[in-house]
Amino acid sequence: MNPDIEKSAVEKAGLGKGNICSVCDKTVGFAEAIRKQGVLFHKNCYKCDSCESVLTLGDEIEKNGDYYCTKCYNKKYAPKKFGFAVGQM
């Protein structure tokens, strides 16, 4: 790959030598970067705060700065089902 093109893509994405993953504190390369609300992650470090499964962009839910998979978010925050039992009269 042309180094000038690669450098330009890295600069446009806001990724350079000083970009550190917010989870593991290691440098994040261009191909392995996920940026969510200004926070930088490695793809494998972007995990559900509850079950630790790896998340993908667009398939996660953020609540109070924590990231959840749909299953864990619903388990923790979805309204509980209350109702009346239906029985025979």
BELHU-V744174 format. One record per pair of residues at least 4 apart in sequence whose C-alpha atoms are under 8 Angstrom apart, sorted by sequence separation. I is the first residue (numbers start at 1). J is the second residue. If there is no record, write none. Layout:
BEGIN
<<I J> <I J>>
END
This chain:
BEGIN
<<1 5> <2 6> <3 7> <4 8> <5 9> <6 10> <7 11> <8 12> <9 13> <10 14> <11 15> <15 19> <21 25> <28 32> <29 33> <35 39> <36 40> <41 45> <42 46> <48 52> <55 59> <56 60> <62 66> <63 67> <68 72> <69 73> <70 74> <71 75> <72 76> <73 77> <74 78> <1 6> <10 15> <11 16> <20 25> <21 26> <28 33> <35 40> <36 41> <41 46> <47 52> <48 53> <55 60> <62 67> <63 68> <68 73> <73 78> <10 16> <20 26> <21 27> <34 40> <35 41> <47 53> <48 54> <61 67> <62 68> <20 27> <21 28> <33 40> <34 41> <47 54> <48 55> <60 67> <61 68> <19 27> <20 28> <33 41> <34 42> <46 54> <47 55> <60 68> <61 69> <18 27> <19 28> <33 42> <34 43> <45 54> <46 55> <60 69> <61 70> <17 27> <32 42> <33 43> <44 54> <46 56> <59 69> <60 70> <32 43> <43 54> <59 70> <28 40> <34 46> <61 73> <15 28> <16 29> <28 41> <43 56> <55 68> <15 29> <28 42> <55 69> <15 30> <53 69> <13 30> <22 39> <49 66> <22 40> <23 41> <49 67> <50 68> <21 40> <22 41> <48 67> <49 68> <10 30> <20 40> <21 41> <47 67> <48 68> <19 40> <20 41> <21 42> <24 45> <47 68> <48 69> <51 72> <23 45> <50 72> <23 46> <34 57> <21 45> <48 72>>
END
